Amino acid sequence: MMKNFLTGRRSALVGLAATVAGVSVALTGLVHAQAQDCPRPPQMDERFCDRDGDLVADAPEDPSEWIDPDTLIFAYTPVEDPSVYENVWGEFLEHMAAVTGKNVEYFGVQSNAAQLEAMRAGRLHVTGFNTGSNPMAVNAVGFVPFAMMASLDGSFGYEMEIIVRADSDIQSIEDLRGRQLAFTSQTSNSGFKAPSALLQAEFDMIEGRDFEAVFSGSHENSILGVVNGDYEVASIANSVLTRMDARGAVNKNDLRAIYVSQTFPTTGYGYVYNLKPELAEKVKEAFFTFEWEGTKLAEEFGKSGEEQFIPITYKEYWEVIRQIDEVQGVEYRL
């Protein structure tokens, strides 16, 4: 009796094992099929697919997942005084409304984190993310950049500068040792990621060991902080300094650069990945048909040589930024 019981028990276990193995194989096959159906770069959030290999999230295949809001929400990258830029972007937003047939509202974001969270939560549809935030926005919240500002000859970009007051005793990068360096935010390219990587690679200087880091929140805050003596040194985008000088917010002769980087791409403009494709195309049309001449946008951004929107791809134009992130071990997770 016991032998028959054990034999039956073993048979049942063998059968169960075979069933489990079969389920495991089936699940493995399903996961593999799903992975094949929804490929994505390793850094991209699992909510998104990138079937065409352009490194940005595809629009959902199911039309029920598209969004088609009555009001498009637009935000410019965080600045010291969002109200100033609400006025600057006013004529452009009127043009976008006319092209898309939608109401368009300006959203004055206070930080890169707030901007990212707003897009992830579906409260932000069209925006400009700063250079360093683009990879995070693309991979973590489904941002699809397609445009950038440039001069009329097609040239674009800005340099990261490490600045001090003109009368500072700091004359070189080596003089930073033991001092405090003001960054803007950890998602900023020129305000954190690029200077951190370059200081380590070129001067073997590491935050926490060779200098102390503080964060101002924006390039404007960092620039004004150095001018007013709140910070000894700051890392900033020189395009922001040029615009502030042109509108009289600061006098750039009061400052001096002790380091100037290579040229980087500027703010990338785009939309959230699940915007209805026809609407997304209208948004792109609005950018590329906007007439700059005589507008407040031209007045403000023309100060740093930006006079038109040009088409870009994230895969090509942000390659150097992704390389900096890789060196820094940045993960695109919120």
C-alpha angles and dihedrals in degrees: 000000000000090000091052090048093051091044090052090046092052091048091052092049092048089050091048091048090051091049092049091047090050092050090047091052090047092049091046089052091048093050090047091049091048091048090051091048094047110033118177139165114270092251095052121102114255091240090074137066128206106192096158095052096234091129094242128099117271121230110263114270091222109077090209087070094057119102122221106178123191088223123042114213115215128189134182119214112281115283135174094260113024091185090067091058094043085066093043092053095042099100092044092052090051088053091049090051091052093048097044099035089230135117109253124204130188117233115199104212118201100204143010089250092055091048092051093046092048092056093044090051093049095248095113123055109168125024151141115246118197119250097265095043095055097085091048091046093048096048103033106034106021101254115171110201117198108155143046135181118256141164121267091264090056097253116136145167143073138237130243110237130190104214139192134177112283090244095048121126088225106105104163143015090264089063089066092076111117093009137104122262120198117221125182106224136326092252094055119103101206092025096057124337101057097043091046092052095042095046090052096043099042104029106020089237118148129188112250093023104051103016140006122247127217127177124226099184098236144026090249091055092049093049094047089044092058092044091051095043096249090120128030094204135013139181112224146159107259092215089067091050090050092053093045090051092048093054093044098249089126139358108239090206086073088066137061131200119227093180134026122188134208117280118282131193116265131230112326117222123208150120139261113277098241096053108127104272094234090051091046089055090051090051090053090048090054092056096047097043097047112122106222101187113112095002130126088242090060091045093053103037095033085072088074095039098263113137109150145020116254128192116254139173123225091219093060107027098044097045094106091049091051089050091054090049091051092052089049093047092238116176118202097229129121 
